[in-house]
Amino acid sequence: MNRWNIPEWLEKEIIRRDTSCVYCSVVFGLPEARFGSCPSWEHIVNDASIITRENIARCCPSCNSSKGTKPLAAWLDSPYCIQRGINRETVAVVVKQALADSNWAAAQVIE
């Protein structure tokens, strides 16, 4: 288990699945890339107790920092996403699935 309580088997699965940011698609690990090429762990729904393949993803530090604790749907409407062309159509499948799942949408309560 890593320091975010993600089991090793799930961590390996997510690393294989998310080779680029699930939001902006920056490719991880390119030697010529800068800061954004180092992945960070992300909870799509901002609940650290939901440790599933549907909620754990990898994204770039820039997207992770911008999203913070904002609900996913609200964040996708933010100036950050608009300026970068990040929207419901351009995000990774795992994010699209979270947006489409009505149970997940209920968890996206705006505080």
ZAVO-817304 format. One record per atom (N, C-alpha, C): residue number from 1; residue in three letters; atom name; z, x, y. Coordinates in nm, 3 decimals, m for minus. Atoms other than C-alpha are relative to their C-alpha. Example, Ala and Ser with C-alpha at 12.3 -4.5 7.8 and 13.67 -1.06 7.14 Angstrom:
% residues 2
+-----+---------+-------+---------+---------+---------+
: num : residuo : atomo :      pz :      px :      py :
+-----+---------+-------+---------+---------+---------+
:   1 :     ala :     N :   0.000 :   0.089 :  m0.119 :
:   1 :     ala :    CA :   0.780 :   1.230 :  m0.450 :
:   1 :     ala :     C :   0.000 :   0.090 :   0.120 :
:   2 :     ser :     N :  m0.006 :  m0.082 :  m0.119 :
:   2 :     ser :    CA :   0.714 :   1.367 :  m0.106 :
:   2 :     ser :     C :   0.073 :  m0.077 :   0.109 :
+-----+---------+-------+---------+---------+---------+
% end
This chain:
% residues 111
+-----+---------+-------+---------+---------+---------+
: num : residuo : atomo :      pz :      px :      py :
+-----+---------+-------+---------+---------+---------+
:   1 :     met :     N :   0.000 :   0.085 :  m0.118 :
:   1 :     met :    CA :   0.000 :   0.000 :   0.000 :
:   1 :     met :     C :   0.000 :   0.090 :   0.124 :
:   2 :     asn :     N :   0.003 :  m0.080 :  m0.122 :
:   2 :     asn :    CA :  m0.088 :   0.135 :   0.344 :
:   2 :     asn :     C :   0.106 :  m0.050 :   0.098 :
:   3 :     arg :     N :  m0.106 :   0.037 :  m0.095 :
:   3 :     arg :    CA :   0.129 :   0.108 :   0.654 :
:   3 :     arg :     C :  m0.015 :  m0.139 :   0.059 :
:   4 :     trp :     N :   0.020 :   0.138 :  m0.044 :
:   4 :     trp :    CA :  m0.017 :  m0.236 :   0.734 :
:   4 :     trp :     C :   0.022 :  m0.098 :  m0.115 :
:   5 :     asn :     N :  m0.029 :   0.080 :   0.120 :
:   5 :     asn :    CA :   0.093 :  m0.364 :   0.390 :
:   5 :     asn :     C :  m0.124 :  m0.050 :  m0.071 :
:   6 :     ile :     N :   0.122 :   0.036 :   0.072 :
:   6 :     ile :    CA :  m0.263 :  m0.380 :   0.263 :
:   6 :     ile :     C :   0.001 :   0.076 :  m0.133 :
:   7 :     pro :     N :   0.000 :  m0.068 :   0.130 :
:   7 :     pro :    CA :  m0.269 :  m0.309 :  m0.111 :
:   7 :     pro :     C :  m0.121 :   0.092 :  m0.014 :
:   8 :     glu :     N :   0.105 :  m0.101 :   0.015 :
:   8 :     glu :    CA :  m0.478 :  m0.010 :  m0.217 :
:   8 :     glu :     C :  m0.131 :  m0.061 :  m0.051 :
:   9 :     trp :     N :   0.122 :   0.060 :   0.054 :
:   9 :     trp :    CA :  m0.724 :  m0.222 :  m0.418 :
:   9 :     trp :     C :  m0.077 :  m0.077 :   0.108 :
:  10 :     leu :     N :   0.066 :   0.076 :  m0.105 :
:  10 :     leu :    CA :  m0.791 :  m0.446 :  m0.115 :
:  10 :     leu :     C :  m0.053 :   0.093 :   0.108 :
:  11 :     glu :     N :   0.045 :  m0.098 :  m0.098 :
:  11 :     glu :    CA :  m0.814 :  m0.151 :   0.122 :
:  11 :     glu :     C :  m0.134 :   0.060 :  m0.044 :
:  12 :     lys :     N :   0.125 :  m0.058 :   0.051 :
:  12 :     lys :    CA :  m1.084 :   0.005 :  m0.099 :
:  12 :     lys :     C :  m0.114 :  m0.101 :   0.006 :
:  13 :     glu :     N :   0.103 :   0.104 :  m0.003 :
:  13 :     glu :    CA :  m1.272 :  m0.325 :  m0.123 :
:  13 :     glu :     C :  m0.051 :  m0.022 :   0.143 :
:  14 :     ile :     N :   0.039 :   0.023 :  m0.139 :
:  14 :     ile :    CA :  m1.270 :  m0.373 :   0.256 :
:  14 :     ile :     C :  m0.077 :   0.120 :   0.054 :
:  15 :     ile :     N :   0.071 :  m0.121 :  m0.044 :
:  15 :     ile :    CA :  m1.378 :  m0.012 :   0.317 :
:  15 :     ile :     C :  m0.144 :  m0.002 :  m0.051 :
:  16 :     arg :     N :   0.137 :   0.011 :   0.054 :
:  16 :     arg :    CA :  m1.677 :  m0.068 :   0.087 :
:  16 :     arg :     C :  m0.080 :  m0.109 :   0.073 :
:  17 :     arg :     N :   0.070 :   0.112 :  m0.064 :
:  17 :     arg :    CA :  m1.761 :  m0.399 :   0.255 :
:  17 :     arg :     C :  m0.031 :   0.027 :   0.147 :
:  18 :     asp :     N :   0.014 :  m0.014 :  m0.145 :
:  18 :     asp :    CA :  m1.710 :  m0.307 :   0.621 :
:  18 :     asp :     C :  m0.033 :   0.144 :   0.037 :
:  19 :     thr :     N :   0.044 :  m0.135 :  m0.035 :
:  19 :     thr :    CA :  m1.914 :   0.006 :   0.687 :
:  19 :     thr :     C :  m0.035 :   0.010 :   0.149 :
:  20 :     ser :     N :   0.019 :   0.005 :  m0.144 :
:  20 :     ser :    CA :  m1.960 :  m0.102 :   1.048 :
:  20 :     ser :     C :   0.096 :  m0.104 :   0.056 :
:  21 :     cys :     N :  m0.091 :   0.094 :  m0.065 :
:  21 :     cys :    CA :  m1.754 :  m0.298 :   1.298 :
:  21 :     cys :     C :  m0.045 :  m0.143 :  m0.029 :
:  22 :     val :     N :   0.035 :   0.138 :   0.033 :
:  22 :     val :    CA :  m1.741 :  m0.663 :   1.191 :
:  22 :     val :     C :  m0.035 :  m0.083 :   0.124 :
:  23 :     tyr :     N :   0.030 :   0.070 :  m0.124 :
:  23 :     tyr :    CA :  m1.780 :  m0.760 :   1.556 :
:  23 :     tyr :     C :  m0.125 :   0.055 :   0.070 :
:  24 :     cys :     N :   0.111 :  m0.056 :  m0.080 :
:  24 :     cys :    CA :  m2.016 :  m0.521 :   1.739 :
:  24 :     cys :     C :  m0.102 :   0.078 :  m0.084 :
:  25 :     ser :     N :   0.090 :  m0.066 :   0.096 :
:  25 :     ser :    CA :  m2.179 :  m0.354 :   1.432 :
:  25 :     ser :     C :  m0.014 :   0.151 :   0.018 :
:  26 :     val :     N :   0.006 :  m0.146 :  m0.010 :
:  26 :     val :    CA :  m2.114 :   0.007 :   1.542 :
:  26 :     val :     C :   0.027 :   0.056 :  m0.140 :
:  27 :     val :     N :  m0.012 :  m0.058 :   0.134 :
:  27 :     val :    CA :  m2.157 :   0.217 :   1.227 :
:  27 :     val :     C :   0.112 :   0.103 :  m0.001 :
:  28 :     phe :     N :  m0.114 :  m0.092 :   0.011 :
:  28 :     phe :    CA :  m1.844 :   0.403 :   1.117 :
:  28 :     phe :     C :  m0.043 :   0.133 :  m0.058 :
:  29 :     gly :     N :   0.015 :  m0.132 :   0.060 :
:  29 :     gly :    CA :  m1.841 :   0.775 :   1.050 :
:  29 :     gly :     C :  m0.122 :   0.080 :   0.038 :
:  30 :     leu :     N :   0.115 :  m0.078 :  m0.041 :
:  30 :     leu :    CA :  m2.156 :   0.888 :   1.225 :
:  30 :     leu :     C :   0.048 :   0.121 :   0.080 :
:  31 :     pro :     N :  m0.050 :  m0.118 :  m0.070 :
:  31 :     pro :    CA :  m2.097 :   1.248 :   1.338 :
:  31 :     pro :     C :  m0.037 :   0.005 :   0.147 :
:  32 :     glu :     N :   0.042 :  m0.003 :  m0.141 :
:  32 :     glu :    CA :  m2.290 :   1.200 :   1.662 :
:  32 :     glu :     C :   0.064 :  m0.112 :   0.082 :
:  33 :     ala :     N :  m0.062 :   0.111 :  m0.072 :
:  33 :     ala :    CA :  m2.098 :   0.884 :   1.750 :
:  33 :     ala :     C :   0.133 :   0.044 :   0.061 :
:  34 :     arg :     N :  m0.126 :  m0.032 :  m0.067 :
:  34 :     arg :    CA :  m1.794 :   0.881 :   1.972 :
:  34 :     arg :     C :   0.114 :  m0.082 :  m0.058 :
:  35 :     phe :     N :  m0.124 :   0.069 :   0.035 :
:  35 :     phe :    CA :  m1.459 :   0.698 :   1.963 :
:  35 :     phe :     C :  m0.022 :  m0.122 :  m0.089 :
:  36 :     gly :     N :   0.022 :   0.125 :   0.072 :
:  36 :     gly :    CA :  m1.604 :   0.373 :   1.828 :
:  36 :     gly :     C :  m0.034 :   0.014 :  m0.146 :
:  37 :     ser :     N :   0.040 :  m0.016 :   0.140 :
:  37 :     ser :    CA :  m1.711 :   0.524 :   1.500 :
:  37 :     ser :     C :   0.119 :   0.016 :  m0.095 :
:  38 :     cys :     N :  m0.121 :  m0.008 :   0.082 :
:  38 :     cys :    CA :  m1.350 :   0.550 :   1.375 :
:  38 :     cys :     C :   0.054 :  m0.141 :  m0.019 :
:  39 :     pro :     N :  m0.041 :   0.139 :   0.021 :
:  39 :     pro :    CA :  m1.255 :   0.218 :   1.213 :
:  39 :     pro :     C :   0.149 :  m0.021 :   0.017 :
:  40 :     ser :     N :  m0.140 :   0.042 :  m0.003 :
:  40 :     ser :    CA :  m0.932 :   0.033 :   1.270 :
:  40 :     ser :     C :   0.011 :  m0.128 :  m0.083 :
:  41 :     trp :     N :  m0.023 :   0.120 :   0.080 :
:  41 :     trp :    CA :  m0.778 :  m0.242 :   1.059 :
:  41 :     trp :     C :   0.018 :  m0.119 :   0.092 :
:  42 :     glu :     N :   0.000 :   0.121 :  m0.081 :
:  42 :     glu :    CA :  m0.812 :  m0.595 :   1.190 :
:  42 :     glu :     C :   0.042 :  m0.120 :  m0.083 :
:  43 :     his :     N :  m0.028 :   0.132 :   0.057 :
:  43 :     his :    CA :  m0.657 :  m0.931 :   1.109 :
:  43 :     his :     C :  m0.087 :  m0.098 :   0.079 :
:  44 :     ile :     N :   0.092 :   0.091 :  m0.069 :
:  44 :     ile :    CA :  m0.931 :  m1.180 :   1.191 :
:  44 :     ile :     C :   0.080 :  m0.114 :   0.063 :
:  45 :     val :     N :  m0.098 :   0.094 :  m0.053 :
:  45 :     val :    CA :  m0.665 :  m1.449 :   1.228 :
:  45 :     val :     C :   0.124 :   0.084 :   0.027 :
:  46 :     asn :     N :  m0.109 :  m0.089 :  m0.041 :
:  46 :     asn :    CA :  m0.380 :  m1.282 :   1.416 :
:  46 :     asn :     C :   0.133 :  m0.036 :  m0.066 :
:  47 :     asp :     N :  m0.122 :   0.024 :   0.075 :
:  47 :     asp :    CA :  m0.121 :  m1.324 :   1.145 :
:  47 :     asp :     C :   0.011 :   0.111 :  m0.104 :
:  48 :     ala :     N :  m0.013 :  m0.117 :   0.088 :
:  48 :     ala :    CA :  m0.007 :  m1.002 :   0.977 :
:  48 :     ala :     C :   0.046 :  m0.037 :  m0.140 :
:  49 :     ser :     N :  m0.042 :   0.039 :   0.134 :
:  49 :     ser :    CA :   0.129 :  m1.200 :   0.683 :
:  49 :     ser :     C :  m0.117 :  m0.047 :  m0.086 :
:  50 :     ile :     N :   0.119 :   0.042 :   0.076 :
:  50 :     ile :    CA :  m0.224 :  m1.310 :   0.582 :
:  50 :     ile :     C :  m0.078 :   0.126 :  m0.037 :
:  51 :     ile :     N :   0.062 :  m0.124 :   0.046 :
:  51 :     ile :    CA :  m0.338 :  m1.012 :   0.378 :
:  51 :     ile :     C :  m0.095 :  m0.037 :  m0.115 :
:  52 :     thr :     N :   0.102 :   0.043 :   0.095 :
:  52 :     thr :    CA :  m0.653 :  m1.140 :   0.208 :
:  52 :     thr :     C :  m0.134 :   0.061 :   0.040 :
:  53 :     arg :     N :   0.133 :  m0.053 :  m0.031 :
:  53 :     arg :    CA :  m1.014 :  m1.027 :   0.187 :
:  53 :     arg :     C :  m0.068 :  m0.084 :   0.107 :
:  54 :     glu :     N :   0.058 :   0.086 :  m0.104 :
:  54 :     glu :    CA :  m1.096 :  m1.321 :   0.418 :
:  54 :     glu :     C :   0.058 :   0.029 :   0.138 :
:  55 :     asn :     N :  m0.064 :  m0.024 :  m0.129 :
:  55 :     asn :    CA :  m0.859 :  m1.202 :   0.691 :
:  55 :     asn :     C :   0.009 :   0.146 :   0.040 :
:  56 :     ile :     N :  m0.008 :  m0.142 :  m0.031 :
:  56 :     ile :    CA :  m0.853 :  m0.823 :   0.667 :
:  56 :     ile :     C :  m0.143 :   0.053 :   0.015 :
:  57 :     ala :     N :   0.134 :  m0.056 :  m0.026 :
:  57 :     ala :    CA :  m1.151 :  m0.639 :   0.814 :
:  57 :     ala :     C :   0.018 :   0.133 :   0.072 :
:  58 :     arg :     N :  m0.001 :  m0.123 :  m0.080 :
:  58 :     arg :    CA :  m1.244 :  m0.316 :   0.985 :
:  58 :     arg :     C :  m0.088 :  m0.023 :   0.122 :
:  59 :     cys :     N :   0.077 :   0.010 :  m0.123 :
:  59 :     cys :    CA :  m1.358 :  m0.304 :   1.342 :
:  59 :     cys :     C :   0.022 :   0.127 :   0.080 :
:  60 :     cys :     N :  m0.014 :  m0.119 :  m0.084 :
:  60 :     cys :    CA :  m1.402 :  m0.041 :   1.609 :
:  60 :     cys :     C :   0.123 :  m0.017 :   0.090 :
:  61 :     pro :     N :  m0.117 :   0.007 :  m0.088 :
:  61 :     pro :    CA :  m1.105 :   0.045 :   1.832 :
:  61 :     pro :     C :  m0.025 :  m0.079 :   0.128 :
:  62 :     ser :     N :   0.030 :   0.072 :  m0.123 :
:  62 :     ser :    CA :  m1.281 :  m0.100 :   2.135 :
:  62 :     ser :     C :   0.009 :  m0.152 :  m0.020 :
:  63 :     cys :     N :  m0.008 :   0.143 :   0.030 :
:  63 :     cys :    CA :  m1.326 :  m0.444 :   1.979 :
:  63 :     cys :     C :   0.143 :  m0.040 :  m0.033 :
:  64 :     asn :     N :  m0.137 :   0.031 :   0.039 :
:  64 :     asn :    CA :  m0.978 :  m0.434 :   1.828 :
:  64 :     asn :     C :   0.090 :  m0.010 :   0.124 :
:  65 :     ser :     N :  m0.080 :  m0.001 :  m0.122 :
:  65 :     ser :    CA :  m0.824 :  m0.350 :   2.165 :
:  65 :     ser :     C :  m0.032 :  m0.121 :   0.087 :
:  66 :     ser :     N :   0.041 :   0.113 :  m0.082 :
:  66 :     ser :    CA :  m1.025 :  m0.617 :   2.345 :
:  66 :     ser :     C :   0.051 :  m0.132 :  m0.059 :
:  67 :     lys :     N :  m0.044 :   0.125 :   0.064 :
:  67 :     lys :    CA :  m0.943 :  m0.889 :   2.091 :
:  67 :     lys :     C :   0.150 :  m0.014 :   0.007 :
:  68 :     gly :     N :  m0.145 :   0.006 :  m0.006 :
:  68 :     gly :    CA :  m0.575 :  m0.802 :   2.075 :
:  68 :     gly :     C :   0.054 :  m0.118 :  m0.078 :
:  69 :     thr :     N :  m0.057 :   0.117 :   0.067 :
:  69 :     thr :    CA :  m0.385 :  m1.122 :   1.994 :
:  69 :     thr :     C :  m0.073 :  m0.129 :   0.037 :
:  70 :     lys :     N :   0.076 :   0.119 :  m0.038 :
:  70 :     lys :    CA :  m0.650 :  m1.357 :   2.131 :
:  70 :     lys :     C :  m0.053 :  m0.070 :  m0.126 :
:  71 :     pro :     N :   0.066 :   0.072 :   0.110 :
:  71 :     pro :    CA :  m0.773 :  m1.630 :   1.897 :
:  71 :     pro :     C :  m0.148 :   0.040 :  m0.006 :
:  72 :     leu :     N :   0.137 :  m0.047 :   0.021 :
:  72 :     leu :    CA :  m1.111 :  m1.532 :   1.752 :
:  72 :     leu :     C :  m0.101 :  m0.079 :   0.083 :
:  73 :     ala :     N :   0.099 :   0.081 :  m0.072 :
:  73 :     ala :    CA :  m1.308 :  m1.823 :   1.899 :
:  73 :     ala :     C :   0.008 :   0.022 :   0.151 :
:  74 :     ala :     N :  m0.016 :  m0.025 :  m0.144 :
:  74 :     ala :    CA :  m1.164 :  m1.766 :   2.247 :
:  74 :     ala :     C :  m0.049 :   0.139 :   0.037 :
:  75 :     trp :     N :   0.044 :  m0.136 :  m0.028 :
:  75 :     trp :    CA :  m1.226 :  m1.392 :   2.228 :
:  75 :     trp :     C :  m0.153 :   0.010 :   0.002 :
:  76 :     leu :     N :   0.146 :  m0.006 :   0.004 :
:  76 :     leu :    CA :  m1.592 :  m1.448 :   2.136 :
:  76 :     leu :     C :  m0.064 :  m0.054 :   0.128 :
:  77 :     asp :     N :   0.048 :   0.051 :  m0.129 :
:  77 :     asp :    CA :  m1.628 :  m1.631 :   2.470 :
:  77 :     asp :     C :   0.043 :   0.087 :   0.117 :
:  78 :     ser :     N :  m0.052 :  m0.086 :  m0.107 :
:  78 :     ser :    CA :  m1.468 :  m1.345 :   2.665 :
:  78 :     ser :     C :  m0.111 :   0.082 :   0.064 :
:  79 :     pro :     N :   0.098 :  m0.087 :  m0.067 :
:  79 :     pro :    CA :  m1.653 :  m1.127 :   2.918 :
:  79 :     pro :     C :  m0.035 :   0.123 :  m0.084 :
:  80 :     tyr :     N :   0.025 :  m0.116 :   0.086 :
:  80 :     tyr :    CA :  m1.615 :  m0.831 :   2.678 :
:  80 :     tyr :     C :  m0.113 :  m0.031 :  m0.099 :
:  81 :     cys :     N :   0.100 :   0.036 :   0.100 :
:  81 :     cys :    CA :  m1.815 :  m1.009 :   2.407 :
:  81 :     cys :     C :  m0.133 :  m0.037 :   0.064 :
:  82 :     ile :     N :   0.123 :   0.041 :  m0.067 :
:  82 :     ile :    CA :  m2.066 :  m1.161 :   2.646 :
:  82 :     ile :     C :  m0.079 :   0.123 :   0.047 :
:  83 :     gln :     N :   0.066 :  m0.121 :  m0.049 :
:  83 :     gln :    CA :  m2.143 :  m0.821 :   2.803 :
:  83 :     gln :     C :  m0.061 :   0.082 :  m0.114 :
:  84 :     arg :     N :   0.046 :  m0.081 :   0.113 :
:  84 :     arg :    CA :  m2.191 :  m0.663 :   2.459 :
:  84 :     arg :     C :  m0.089 :  m0.077 :  m0.098 :
:  85 :     gly :     N :   0.086 :   0.080 :   0.087 :
:  85 :     gly :    CA :  m2.393 :  m0.946 :   2.304 :
:  85 :     gly :     C :   0.066 :  m0.036 :  m0.133 :
:  86 :     ile :     N :  m0.074 :   0.037 :   0.120 :
:  86 :     ile :    CA :  m2.120 :  m1.023 :   2.049 :
:  86 :     ile :     C :   0.022 :  m0.151 :   0.005 :
:  87 :     asn :     N :  m0.017 :   0.145 :   0.003 :
:  87 :     asn :    CA :  m2.128 :  m1.388 :   1.947 :
:  87 :     asn :     C :   0.007 :  m0.049 :  m0.144 :
:  88 :     arg :     N :  m0.016 :   0.061 :   0.133 :
:  88 :     arg :    CA :  m2.095 :  m1.626 :   1.654 :
:  88 :     arg :     C :  m0.117 :   0.030 :  m0.094 :
:  89 :     glu :     N :   0.118 :  m0.031 :   0.082 :
:  89 :     glu :    CA :  m2.444 :  m1.534 :   1.534 :
:  89 :     glu :     C :  m0.008 :   0.147 :  m0.038 :
:  90 :     thr :     N :   0.018 :  m0.144 :   0.023 :
:  90 :     thr :    CA :  m2.412 :  m1.154 :   1.553 :
:  90 :     thr :     C :   0.113 :   0.064 :  m0.080 :
:  91 :     val :     N :  m0.113 :  m0.058 :   0.072 :
:  91 :     val :    CA :  m2.074 :  m1.100 :   1.385 :
:  91 :     val :     C :  m0.027 :   0.004 :  m0.150 :
:  92 :     ala :     N :   0.016 :  m0.013 :   0.145 :
:  92 :     ala :    CA :  m2.035 :  m1.005 :   1.018 :
:  92 :     ala :     C :   0.030 :  m0.132 :  m0.071 :
:  93 :     val :     N :  m0.016 :   0.122 :   0.080 :
:  93 :     val :    CA :  m2.038 :  m1.268 :   0.745 :
:  93 :     val :     C :   0.147 :  m0.041 :  m0.013 :
:  94 :     val :     N :  m0.142 :   0.033 :   0.017 :
:  94 :     val :    CA :  m1.660 :  m1.247 :   0.692 :
:  94 :     val :     C :   0.055 :  m0.068 :   0.126 :
:  95 :     val :     N :  m0.045 :   0.062 :  m0.125 :
:  95 :     val :    CA :  m1.608 :  m1.338 :   1.059 :
:  95 :     val :     C :  m0.062 :  m0.140 :   0.012 :
:  96 :     lys :     N :   0.066 :   0.132 :  m0.003 :
:  96 :     lys :    CA :  m1.863 :  m1.623 :   1.041 :
:  96 :     lys :     C :   0.071 :  m0.097 :  m0.092 :
:  97 :     gln :     N :  m0.071 :   0.086 :   0.094 :
:  97 :     gln :    CA :  m1.680 :  m1.757 :   0.737 :
:  97 :     gln :     C :   0.134 :  m0.045 :   0.057 :
:  98 :     ala :     N :  m0.128 :   0.036 :  m0.062 :
:  98 :     ala :    CA :  m1.348 :  m1.748 :   0.923 :
:  98 :     ala :     C :  m0.022 :  m0.106 :   0.108 :
:  99 :     leu :     N :   0.029 :   0.098 :  m0.104 :
:  99 :     leu :    CA :  m1.504 :  m1.939 :   1.212 :
:  99 :     leu :     C :  m0.036 :  m0.136 :  m0.059 :
: 100 :     ala :     N :   0.046 :   0.124 :   0.062 :
: 100 :     ala :    CA :  m1.653 :  m2.199 :   0.977 :
: 100 :     ala :     C :   0.109 :  m0.072 :  m0.078 :
: 101 :     asp :     N :  m0.105 :   0.058 :   0.083 :
: 101 :     asp :    CA :  m1.338 :  m2.257 :   0.773 :
: 101 :     asp :     C :   0.096 :  m0.080 :   0.087 :
: 102 :     ser :     N :  m0.084 :   0.086 :  m0.084 :
: 102 :     ser :    CA :  m1.149 :  m2.551 :   0.920 :
: 102 :     ser :     C :   0.147 :   0.039 :  m0.008 :
: 103 :     asn :     N :  m0.140 :  m0.042 :   0.012 :
: 103 :     asn :    CA :  m0.815 :  m2.421 :   0.786 :
: 103 :     asn :     C :   0.026 :   0.120 :   0.089 :
: 104 :     trp :     N :  m0.015 :  m0.120 :  m0.086 :
: 104 :     trp :    CA :  m0.871 :  m2.090 :   0.967 :
: 104 :     trp :     C :  m0.006 :  m0.042 :   0.146 :
: 105 :     ala :     N :   0.010 :   0.045 :  m0.140 :
: 105 :     ala :    CA :  m0.973 :  m2.271 :   1.282 :
: 105 :     ala :     C :   0.133 :  m0.058 :   0.047 :
: 106 :     ala :     N :  m0.131 :   0.057 :  m0.036 :
: 106 :     ala :    CA :  m0.639 :  m2.455 :   1.277 :
: 106 :     ala :     C :   0.100 :   0.109 :   0.029 :
: 107 :     ala :     N :  m0.092 :  m0.112 :  m0.022 :
: 107 :     ala :    CA :  m0.464 :  m2.117 :   1.268 :
: 107 :     ala :     C :  m0.028 :   0.070 :   0.131 :
: 108 :     gln :     N :   0.039 :  m0.066 :  m0.126 :
: 108 :     gln :    CA :  m0.642 :  m2.015 :   1.589 :
: 108 :     gln :     C :   0.054 :  m0.077 :   0.119 :
: 109 :     val :     N :  m0.063 :   0.075 :  m0.109 :
: 109 :     val :    CA :  m0.399 :  m2.190 :   1.822 :
: 109 :     val :     C :   0.010 :   0.090 :   0.122 :
: 110 :     ile :     N :  m0.010 :  m0.075 :  m0.125 :
: 110 :     ile :    CA :  m0.422 :  m2.076 :   2.181 :
: 110 :     ile :     C :   0.142 :  m0.012 :   0.052 :
: 111 :     glu :     N :  m0.140 :  m0.001 :  m0.044 :
: 111 :     glu :    CA :  m0.078 :  m1.974 :   2.300 :
: 111 :     glu :     C :   0.011 :  m0.024 :   0.149 :
+-----+---------+-------+---------+---------+---------+
% end
